[in-house]
Amino acid sequence: MTHPCPSCGMPIESGPYCTHCVDDTGQLQDFDTRFERMVGWARRENPALTREQAERDTLAYMASLPAWQDHPRVRAAG
């Protein structure tokens, strides 16, 4: 049975976070690392997105994720 990663929403079968969201020690990546990777993914998926729009979209998406919804940068963007 899968459940969504609380950091990115990707389906995972076990563990608290998916392999994309943890560092080499298995700990959740820091906010800046995860944010930059998610912005990069958004721009690869939609090359027409400006950096600014990708950042806005990413912050809005992160507001829906348990791992980030209370982070100061996410709350400030809301």
C-alpha positions in Angstrom: 0.0 0.0 0.0 1.4 3.4 -0.9 1.0 6.8 0.8 2.1 10.3 -0.4 5.4 11.6 0.7 4.7 14.5 3.1 7.5 16.5 1.5 6.7 16.2 -2.2 3.5 14.2 -2.6 5.1 11.4 -4.6 3.7 7.9 -3.8 5.9 5.9 -1.5 5.5 2.4 0.0 7.6 2.7 3.1 9.5 5.2 5.2 8.5 8.7 6.2 9.8 10.3 3.0 10.6 9.3 -0.6 14.2 8.9 -1.8 14.0 12.3 -3.6 13.4 14.2 -0.4 16.1 12.7 1.9 19.8 13.3 2.2 22.6 10.7 2.3 21.8 10.0 5.9 18.1 9.4 5.3 17.0 12.7 6.9 14.6 15.1 5.2 16.5 17.6 3.1 16.5 21.2 4.2 13.9 23.6 2.9 16.2 25.4 0.4 17.4 22.2 -1.1 14.0 20.7 -1.5 12.6 24.0 -2.8 15.3 24.4 -5.5 14.8 20.8 -6.7 11.0 21.3 -6.9 11.4 24.5 -8.8 13.8 22.8 -11.2 11.4 20.0 -11.7 8.6 22.4 -12.5 10.7 24.2 -15.0 11.8 21.0 -16.7 8.1 19.8 -16.9 7.0 23.2 -18.3 9.9 25.1 -19.9 7.7 28.1 -20.6 7.5 28.8 -16.9 9.5 31.7 -15.7 11.6 31.2 -12.6 9.3 33.5 -10.7 6.2 31.6 -11.7 7.8 28.3 -10.9 8.7 29.6 -7.4 5.2 30.9 -6.8 3.7 27.6 -8.0 6.1 25.6 -5.9 5.4 27.6 -2.7 1.7 27.2 -3.3 2.1 23.4 -3.7 4.4 23.2 -0.7 1.6 24.8 1.4 -0.4 21.7 0.8 2.3 19.3 2.1 2.6 18.4 5.8 6.4 18.7 5.8 6.3 22.3 4.7 3.0 23.9 5.3 4.2 25.6 8.5 7.6 26.7 7.1 8.1 30.5 7.4 8.7 31.0 3.7 5.7 29.0 2.7 3.5 30.8 5.2 4.8 34.2 4.1 3.9 33.4 0.5 0.4 32.4 1.4 
